Amino acid sequence: MKHGDIMSKVKASHILVKKRSQAVAILEELHGGANFAELAKKHSTCPSAKKGGDLGFFTRGQMVKAFEKTAFSLGKGEISGLVKTEFGYHIIKRTS
């Protein structure tokens, strides 16, 4: 990582579900103050669910485009809207 290039990698968590309706309901719970990690453990279909959705650090080019674009556009602590990929619907939280 080059000095000063703060956008070369991010750390994020996500919740992945198949149905848009389920993703919308989870997003509503998050906006109501629900705990992101708890909802990830309860609902996410990704193996990261057992870690509360934590994906760790990743760089550009490691994730599918729509996911990457959203993750890199969020500020620390921000939660995305719904992000549709071939895997389903993601809700992404930038953690670092």
A tleap script that builds the chain and sets N, CA, C and O, in Angstrom:
source leaprc.protein.ff14SB
mol = sequence {
  NMET LYS HIE GLY ASP ILE MET SER LYS VAL
  LYS ALA SER HIE ILE LEU VAL LYS LYS ARG
  SER GLN ALA VAL ALA ILE LEU GLU GLU LEU
  HIE GLY GLY ALA ASN PHE ALA GLU LEU ALA
  LYS LYS HIE SER THR CYS PRO SER ALA LYS
  LYS GLY GLY ASP LEU GLY PHE PHE THR ARG
  GLY GLN MET VAL LYS ALA PHE GLU LYS THR
  ALA PHE SER LEU GLY LYS GLY GLU ILE SER
  GLY LEU VAL LYS THR GLU PHE GLY TYR HIE
  ILE ILE LYS ARG THR CSER
}
set mol.1.N position { 0.848 -1.189 0.000 }
set mol.1.CA position { 0.000 0.000 0.000 }
set mol.1.C position { 0.883 1.238 0.000 }
set mol.1.O position { 1.741 1.402 0.867 }
set mol.2.N position { 0.669 2.089 -0.962 }
set mol.2.CA position { 1.455 3.313 -1.058 }
set mol.2.C position { 1.032 4.293 0.033 }
set mol.2.O position { -0.151 4.389 0.362 }
set mol.3.N position { 1.972 4.999 0.577 }
set mol.3.CA position { 1.666 6.004 1.590 }
set mol.3.C position { 0.717 7.040 1.005 }
set mol.3.O position { 0.947 7.561 -0.086 }
set mol.4.N position { -0.341 7.331 1.732 }
set mol.4.CA position { -1.291 8.336 1.283 }
set mol.4.C position { -2.437 7.764 0.458 }
set mol.4.O position { -3.429 8.449 0.206 }
set mol.5.N position { -2.301 6.510 0.039 }
set mol.5.CA position { -3.368 5.891 -0.755 }
set mol.5.C position { -4.311 5.142 0.177 }
set mol.5.O position { -4.275 3.915 0.273 }
set mol.6.N position { -5.157 5.911 0.863 }
set mol.6.CA position { -6.034 5.311 1.869 }
set mol.6.C position { -7.149 4.468 1.267 }
set mol.6.O position { -7.790 3.691 1.974 }
set mol.7.N position { -7.387 4.617 -0.037 }
set mol.7.CA position { -8.482 3.876 -0.652 }
set mol.7.C position { -8.019 2.586 -1.331 }
set mol.7.O position { -8.788 1.996 -2.090 }
set mol.8.N position { -6.789 2.129 -1.082 }
set mol.8.CA position { -6.326 0.924 -1.763 }
set mol.8.C position { -6.885 -0.345 -1.121 }
set mol.8.O position { -6.944 -1.391 -1.767 }
set mol.9.N position { -7.294 -0.261 0.142 }
set mol.9.CA position { -7.983 -1.405 0.732 }
set mol.9.C position { -8.961 -0.936 1.803 }
set mol.9.O position { -8.775 0.099 2.442 }
set mol.10.N position { -9.995 -1.726 1.971 }
set mol.10.CA position { -11.011 -1.436 2.975 }
set mol.10.C position { -11.295 -2.699 3.766 }
set mol.10.O position { -10.968 -3.807 3.342 }
set mol.11.N position { -11.906 -2.509 4.917 }
set mol.11.CA position { -12.377 -3.639 5.718 }
set mol.11.C position { -13.890 -3.478 5.813 }
set mol.11.O position { -14.398 -2.403 6.132 }
set mol.12.N position { -14.588 -4.552 5.535 }
set mol.12.CA position { -16.043 -4.466 5.539 }
set mol.12.C position { -16.666 -5.773 6.021 }
set mol.12.O position { -16.037 -6.831 6.032 }
set mol.13.N position { -17.911 -5.651 6.412 }
set mol.13.CA position { -18.743 -6.796 6.756 }
set mol.13.C position { -19.949 -6.748 5.838 }
set mol.13.O position { -20.281 -5.696 5.290 }
set mol.14.N position { -20.607 -7.891 5.670 }
set mol.14.CA position { -21.821 -7.862 4.861 }
set mol.14.C position { -22.812 -8.914 5.340 }
set mol.14.O position { -22.478 -9.855 6.060 }
set mol.15.N position { -24.034 -8.705 4.905 }
set mol.15.CA position { -25.105 -9.671 5.102 }
set mol.15.C position { -25.562 -10.023 3.691 }
set mol.15.O position { -25.877 -9.135 2.899 }
set mol.16.N position { -25.599 -11.307 3.378 }
set mol.16.CA position { -25.991 -11.772 2.049 }
set mol.16.C position { -27.228 -12.655 2.165 }
set mol.16.O position { -27.240 -13.636 2.910 }
set mol.17.N position { -28.262 -12.293 1.422 }
set mol.17.CA position { -29.487 -13.103 1.381 }
set mol.17.C position { -29.938 -13.252 -0.074 }
set mol.17.O position { -29.531 -12.475 -0.938 }
set mol.18.N position { -30.767 -14.238 -0.334 }
set mol.18.CA position { -31.238 -14.504 -1.706 }
set mol.18.C position { -32.392 -13.593 -2.115 }
set mol.18.O position { -32.433 -13.116 -3.249 }
set mol.19.N position { -33.329 -13.350 -1.198 }
set mol.19.CA position { -34.548 -12.618 -1.553 }
set mol.19.C position { -34.456 -11.139 -1.237 }
set mol.19.O position { -33.998 -10.747 -0.163 }
set mol.20.N position { -34.896 -10.323 -2.184 }
set mol.20.CA position { -34.901 -8.870 -1.998 }
set mol.20.C position { -35.770 -8.486 -0.804 }
set mol.20.O position { -35.405 -7.604 -0.027 }
set mol.21.N position { -36.914 -9.142 -0.658 }
set mol.21.CA position { -37.827 -8.810 0.445 }
set mol.21.C position { -37.152 -9.035 1.805 }
set mol.21.O position { -37.349 -8.256 2.737 }
set mol.22.N position { -36.364 -10.093 1.907 }
set mol.22.CA position { -35.643 -10.365 3.157 }
set mol.22.C position { -34.582 -9.294 3.397 }
set mol.22.O position { -34.408 -8.830 4.524 }
set mol.23.N position { -33.880 -8.905 2.347 }
set mol.23.CA position { -32.849 -7.868 2.470 }
set mol.23.C position { -33.458 -6.541 2.911 }
set mol.23.O position { -32.886 -5.838 3.744 }
set mol.24.N position { -34.623 -6.198 2.351 }
set mol.24.CA position { -35.311 -4.956 2.726 }
set mol.24.C position { -35.687 -4.991 4.212 }
set mol.24.O position { -35.516 -3.998 4.918 }
set mol.25.N position { -36.195 -6.124 4.680 }
set mol.25.CA position { -36.583 -6.260 6.091 }
set mol.25.C position { -35.371 -6.124 7.011 }
set mol.25.O position { -35.462 -5.494 8.064 }
set mol.26.N position { -34.245 -6.707 6.626 }
set mol.26.CA position { -33.016 -6.608 7.431 }
set mol.26.C position { -32.525 -5.161 7.460 }
set mol.26.O position { -32.112 -4.662 8.507 }
set mol.27.N position { -32.571 -4.500 6.319 }
set mol.27.CA position { -32.151 -3.099 6.245 }
set mol.27.C position { -33.010 -2.231 7.164 }
set mol.27.O position { -32.500 -1.326 7.825 }
set mol.28.N position { -34.303 -2.507 7.202 }
set mol.28.CA position { -35.202 -1.772 8.104 }
set mol.28.C position { -34.822 -2.005 9.564 }
set mol.28.O position { -34.840 -1.075 10.370 }
set mol.29.N position { -34.477 -3.252 9.905 }
set mol.29.CA position { -34.043 -3.553 11.281 }
set mol.29.C position { -32.767 -2.776 11.618 }
set mol.29.O position { -32.635 -2.234 12.715 }
set mol.30.N position { -31.829 -2.726 10.665 }
set mol.30.CA position { -30.578 -1.989 10.887 }
set mol.30.C position { -30.844 -0.509 11.103 }
set mol.30.O position { -30.256 0.106 11.992 }
set mol.31.N position { -31.728 0.066 10.293 }
set mol.31.CA position { -32.068 1.483 10.455 }
set mol.31.C position { -32.783 1.732 11.775 }
set mol.31.O position { -32.794 2.855 12.280 }
set mol.32.N position { -33.377 0.688 12.331 }
set mol.32.CA position { -34.039 0.794 13.628 }
set mol.32.C position { -33.083 0.590 14.793 }
set mol.32.O position { -33.498 0.627 15.951 }
set mol.33.N position { -31.807 0.376 14.497 }
set mol.33.CA position { -30.805 0.255 15.557 }
set mol.33.C position { -30.347 -1.158 15.861 }
set mol.33.O position { -29.611 -1.368 16.825 }
set mol.34.N position { -30.767 -2.140 15.058 }
set mol.34.CA position { -30.346 -3.525 15.296 }
set mol.34.C position { -28.836 -3.671 15.089 }
set mol.34.O position { -28.220 -2.890 14.363 }
set mol.35.N position { -28.255 -4.675 15.734 }
set mol.35.CA position { -26.818 -4.937 15.650 }
set mol.35.C position { -26.486 -5.659 14.341 }
set mol.35.O position { -27.043 -6.716 14.046 }
set mol.36.N position { -25.574 -5.074 13.565 }
set mol.36.CA position { -25.214 -5.624 12.260 }
set mol.36.C position { -24.689 -7.054 12.367 }
set mol.36.O position { -25.144 -7.940 11.642 }
set mol.37.N position { -23.733 -7.280 13.270 }
set mol.37.CA position { -23.120 -8.609 13.411 }
set mol.37.C position { -24.145 -9.669 13.812 }
set mol.37.O position { -24.105 -10.798 13.323 }
set mol.38.N position { -25.055 -9.299 14.697 }
set mol.38.CA position { -26.085 -10.253 15.130 }
set mol.38.C position { -27.000 -10.625 13.964 }
set mol.38.O position { -27.348 -11.794 13.794 }
set mol.39.N position { -27.387 -9.633 13.163 }
set mol.39.CA position { -28.245 -9.917 12.007 }
set mol.39.C position { -27.502 -10.743 10.963 }
set mol.39.O position { -28.102 -11.596 10.308 }
set mol.40.N position { -26.212 -10.500 10.803 }
set mol.40.CA position { -25.406 -11.290 9.868 }
set mol.40.C position { -25.375 -12.752 10.308 }
set mol.40.O position { -25.559 -13.660 9.497 }
set mol.41.N position { -25.139 -12.969 11.608 }
set mol.41.CA position { -25.098 -14.340 12.134 }
set mol.41.C position { -26.435 -15.047 11.942 }
set mol.41.O position { -26.480 -16.246 11.666 }
set mol.42.N position { -27.508 -14.302 12.088 }
set mol.42.CA position { -28.854 -14.872 12.019 }
set mol.42.C position { -29.330 -15.123 10.587 }
set mol.42.O position { -30.000 -16.124 10.331 }
set mol.43.N position { -28.994 -14.234 9.654 }
set mol.43.CA position { -29.611 -14.280 8.324 }
set mol.43.C position { -28.674 -14.547 7.145 }
set mol.43.O position { -29.111 -15.113 6.143 }
set mol.44.N position { -27.418 -14.162 7.233 }
set mol.44.CA position { -26.536 -14.207 6.059 }
set mol.44.C position { -26.261 -15.633 5.595 }
set mol.44.O position { -26.059 -16.535 6.407 }
set mol.45.N position { -26.255 -15.825 4.264 }
set mol.45.CA position { -25.959 -17.134 3.683 }
set mol.45.C position { -24.476 -17.294 3.358 }
set mol.45.O position { -24.056 -18.358 2.903 }
set mol.46.N position { -23.686 -16.257 3.584 }
set mol.46.CA position { -22.246 -16.306 3.329 }
set mol.46.C position { -21.537 -17.001 4.493 }
set mol.46.O position { -21.966 -16.859 5.638 }
set mol.47.N position { -20.456 -17.755 4.225 }
set mol.47.CA position { -19.680 -18.352 5.325 }
set mol.47.C position { -19.190 -17.323 6.354 }
set mol.47.O position { -18.913 -17.676 7.500 }
set mol.48.N position { -19.084 -16.041 5.943 }
set mol.48.CA position { -18.654 -14.981 6.868 }
set mol.48.C position { -19.680 -14.738 7.979 }
set mol.48.O position { -19.380 -14.046 8.951 }
set mol.49.N position { -20.875 -15.295 7.847 }
set mol.49.CA position { -21.936 -15.079 8.838 }
set mol.49.C position { -21.481 -15.442 10.244 }
set mol.49.O position { -21.805 -14.744 11.205 }
set mol.50.N position { -20.732 -16.530 10.367 }
set mol.50.CA position { -20.313 -16.953 11.716 }
set mol.50.C position { -19.354 -15.956 12.370 }
set mol.50.O position { -19.149 -15.989 13.583 }
set mol.51.N position { -18.770 -15.069 11.557 }
set mol.51.CA position { -17.909 -13.995 12.083 }
set mol.51.C position { -18.659 -12.666 12.093 }
set mol.51.O position { -18.039 -11.603 12.092 }
set mol.52.N position { -19.967 -12.722 12.103 }
set mol.52.CA position { -20.764 -11.500 12.103 }
set mol.52.C position { -20.720 -10.766 10.777 }
set mol.52.O position { -20.969 -9.562 10.716 }
set mol.53.N position { -20.402 -11.493 9.714 }
set mol.53.CA position { -20.346 -10.902 8.380 }
set mol.53.C position { -18.993 -10.317 8.015 }
set mol.53.O position { -18.828 -9.787 6.917 }
set mol.54.N position { -18.027 -10.402 8.913 }
set mol.54.CA position { -16.713 -9.780 8.693 }
set mol.54.C position { -15.969 -10.435 7.537 }
set mol.54.O position { -15.712 -11.639 7.550 }
set mol.55.N position { -15.629 -9.627 6.541 }
set mol.55.CA position { -14.869 -10.106 5.383 }
set mol.55.C position { -13.388 -9.770 5.495 }
set mol.55.O position { -12.594 -10.177 4.647 }
set mol.56.N position { -13.013 -9.032 6.535 }
set mol.56.CA position { -11.624 -8.613 6.677 }
set mol.56.C position { -11.282 -7.528 5.670 }
set mol.56.O position { -12.169 -6.885 5.108 }
set mol.57.N position { -9.985 -7.332 5.446 }
set mol.57.CA position { -9.520 -6.324 4.492 }
set mol.57.C position { -9.493 -6.918 3.089 }
set mol.57.O position { -9.182 -8.096 2.911 }
set mol.58.N position { -9.820 -6.097 2.095 }
set mol.58.CA position { -9.680 -6.517 0.705 }
set mol.58.C position { -9.316 -5.309 -0.143 }
set mol.58.O position { -9.574 -4.163 0.227 }
set mol.59.N position { -8.713 -5.592 -1.283 }
set mol.59.CA position { -8.287 -4.546 -2.200 }
set mol.59.C position { -9.192 -4.550 -3.430 }
set mol.59.O position { -10.002 -5.456 -3.624 }
set mol.60.N position { -9.035 -3.523 -4.250 }
set mol.60.CA position { -9.804 -3.472 -5.500 }
set mol.60.C position { -9.462 -4.690 -6.348 }
set mol.60.O position { -8.307 -5.109 -6.415 }
set mol.61.N position { -10.475 -5.249 -6.992 }
set mol.61.CA position { -10.252 -6.406 -7.850 }
set mol.61.C position { -10.505 -7.737 -7.177 }
set mol.61.O position { -10.504 -8.770 -7.848 }
set mol.62.N position { -10.724 -7.746 -5.865 }
set mol.62.CA position { -10.950 -9.001 -5.150 }
set mol.62.C position { -12.431 -9.370 -5.051 }
set mol.62.O position { -12.768 -10.540 -4.869 }
set mol.63.N position { -13.305 -8.387 -5.169 }
set mol.63.CA position { -14.742 -8.621 -5.036 }
set mol.63.C position { -15.430 -8.308 -6.366 }
set mol.63.O position { -14.856 -7.646 -7.230 }
set mol.64.N position { -16.662 -8.789 -6.522 }
set mol.64.CA position { -17.416 -8.457 -7.735 }
set mol.64.C position { -17.614 -6.944 -7.791 }
set mol.64.O position { -17.686 -6.279 -6.758 }
set mol.65.N position { -17.700 -6.410 -9.011 }
set mol.65.CA position { -17.683 -4.953 -9.230 }
set mol.65.C position { -18.697 -4.155 -8.405 }
set mol.65.O position { -18.327 -3.173 -7.761 }
set mol.66.N position { -19.963 -4.562 -8.417 }
set mol.66.CA position { -20.994 -3.788 -7.710 }
set mol.66.C position { -20.701 -3.750 -6.210 }
set mol.66.O position { -20.891 -2.721 -5.561 }
set mol.67.N position { -20.239 -4.870 -5.667 }
set mol.67.CA position { -19.907 -4.948 -4.248 }
set mol.67.C position { -18.723 -4.035 -3.946 }
set mol.67.O position { -18.761 -3.233 -3.013 }
set mol.68.N position { -17.675 -4.172 -4.749 }
set mol.68.CA position { -16.461 -3.379 -4.553 }
set mol.68.C position { -16.746 -1.881 -4.635 }
set mol.68.O position { -16.301 -1.109 -3.786 }
set mol.69.N position { -17.487 -1.481 -5.659 }
set mol.69.CA position { -17.790 -0.062 -5.859 }
set mol.69.C position { -18.488 0.511 -4.629 }
set mol.69.O position { -18.159 1.608 -4.178 }
set mol.70.N position { -19.441 -0.225 -4.095 }
set mol.70.CA position { -20.181 0.239 -2.918 }
set mol.70.C position { -19.289 0.267 -1.683 }
set mol.70.O position { -19.271 1.257 -0.953 }
set mol.71.N position { -18.555 -0.808 -1.448 }
set mol.71.CA position { -17.696 -0.888 -0.257 }
set mol.71.C position { -16.690 0.257 -0.210 }
set mol.71.O position { -16.458 0.837 0.850 }
set mol.72.N position { -16.089 0.585 -1.363 }
set mol.72.CA position { -15.090 1.650 -1.404 }
set mol.72.C position { -15.714 3.041 -1.327 }
set mol.72.O position { -15.023 4.013 -1.020 }
set mol.73.N position { -17.018 3.144 -1.603 }
set mol.73.CA position { -17.677 4.456 -1.564 }
set mol.73.C position { -18.203 4.817 -0.175 }
set mol.73.O position { -18.505 5.979 0.094 }
set mol.74.N position { -18.311 3.824 0.703 }
set mol.74.CA position { -18.840 4.080 2.050 }
set mol.74.C position { -17.795 4.720 2.948 }
set mol.74.O position { -16.596 4.498 2.783 }
set mol.75.N position { -18.265 5.516 3.900 }
set mol.75.CA position { -17.389 6.029 4.946 }
set mol.75.C position { -17.335 5.001 6.062 }
set mol.75.O position { -18.201 4.129 6.143 }
set mol.76.N position { -16.335 5.088 6.920 }
set mol.76.CA position { -16.201 4.143 8.028 }
set mol.76.C position { -17.471 4.162 8.889 }
set mol.76.O position { -17.940 5.222 9.303 }
set mol.77.N position { -18.009 2.977 9.146 }
set mol.77.CA position { -19.201 2.851 9.970 }
set mol.77.C position { -20.502 2.970 9.193 }
set mol.77.O position { -21.574 2.709 9.738 }
set mol.78.N position { -20.419 3.363 7.914 }
set mol.78.CA position { -21.630 3.512 7.105 }
set mol.78.C position { -22.140 2.157 6.621 }
set mol.78.O position { -21.372 1.219 6.408 }
set mol.79.N position { -23.459 2.087 6.454 }
set mol.79.CA position { -24.114 0.889 5.947 }
set mol.79.C position { -24.750 1.228 4.609 }
set mol.79.O position { -25.399 2.263 4.458 }
set mol.80.N position { -24.553 0.338 3.638 }
set mol.80.CA position { -25.086 0.558 2.290 }
set mol.80.C position { -26.580 0.280 2.230 }
set mol.80.O position { -27.191 -0.206 3.182 }
set mol.81.N position { -27.134 0.606 1.087 }
set mol.81.CA position { -28.459 0.120 0.738 }
set mol.81.C position { -28.288 -1.288 0.200 }
set mol.81.O position { -27.287 -1.941 0.492 }
set mol.82.N position { -29.244 -1.767 -0.580 }
set mol.82.CA position { -29.132 -3.103 -1.155 }
set mol.82.C position { -28.198 -3.085 -2.353 }
set mol.82.O position { -28.269 -2.193 -3.198 }
set mol.83.N position { -27.320 -4.082 -2.416 }
set mol.83.CA position { -26.408 -4.230 -3.540 }
set mol.83.C position { -26.661 -5.610 -4.143 }
set mol.83.O position { -26.412 -6.632 -3.503 }
set mol.84.N position { -27.162 -5.630 -5.385 }
set mol.84.CA position { -27.474 -6.900 -6.035 }
set mol.84.C position { -26.271 -7.388 -6.832 }
set mol.84.O position { -25.686 -6.643 -7.618 }
set mol.85.N position { -25.909 -8.661 -6.617 }
set mol.85.CA position { -24.866 -9.319 -7.412 }
set mol.85.C position { -25.413 -10.686 -7.818 }
set mol.85.O position { -26.549 -11.032 -7.496 }
set mol.86.N position { -24.596 -11.452 -8.526 }
set mol.86.CA position { -25.044 -12.793 -8.907 }
set mol.86.C position { -25.234 -13.705 -7.695 }
set mol.86.O position { -25.845 -14.767 -7.814 }
set mol.87.N position { -24.725 -13.310 -6.546 }
set mol.87.CA position { -24.841 -14.124 -5.330 }
set mol.87.C position { -26.126 -13.850 -4.555 }
set mol.87.O position { -26.544 -14.664 -3.731 }
set mol.88.N position { -26.749 -12.708 -4.818 }
set mol.88.CA position { -27.962 -12.328 -4.102 }
set mol.88.C position { -27.911 -10.852 -3.743 }
set mol.88.O position { -27.344 -10.040 -4.474 }
set mol.89.N position { -28.511 -10.517 -2.607 }
set mol.89.CA position { -28.570 -9.125 -2.144 }
set mol.89.C position { -27.663 -8.947 -0.937 }
set mol.89.O position { -27.763 -9.671 0.054 }
set mol.90.N position { -26.787 -7.976 -1.044 }
set mol.90.CA position { -25.841 -7.681 0.030 }
set mol.90.C position { -26.236 -6.380 0.730 }
set mol.90.O position { -26.746 -5.449 0.107 }
set mol.91.N position { -25.991 -6.341 2.022 }
set mol.91.CA position { -25.985 -5.094 2.781 }
set mol.91.C position { -24.573 -5.018 3.325 }
set mol.91.O position { -24.123 -5.928 4.020 }
set mol.92.N position { -23.874 -3.944 3.014 }
set mol.92.CA position { -22.454 -3.831 3.334 }
set mol.92.C position { -22.231 -2.770 4.404 }
set mol.92.O position { -22.821 -1.691 4.364 }
set mol.93.N position { -21.376 -3.096 5.354 }
set mol.93.CA position { -20.977 -2.111 6.371 }
set mol.93.C position { -19.458 -1.973 6.293 }
set mol.93.O position { -18.718 -2.945 6.441 }
set mol.94.N position { -19.019 -0.741 6.056 }
set mol.94.CA position { -17.568 -0.494 6.054 }
set mol.94.C position { -17.099 -0.357 7.495 }
set mol.94.O position { -17.626 0.459 8.251 }
set mol.95.N position { -16.113 -1.152 7.869 }
set mol.95.CA position { -15.680 -1.143 9.260 }
set mol.95.C position { -14.305 -0.500 9.447 }
set mol.95.O position { -13.919 -0.204 10.579 }
set mol.96.N position { -13.564 -0.278 8.369 }
set mol.96.CA position { -12.273 0.388 8.482 }
set mol.96.C position { -11.831 0.934 7.132 }
set mol.96.O position { -10.760 1.532 7.028 }
savepdb mol mol.pdb
quit
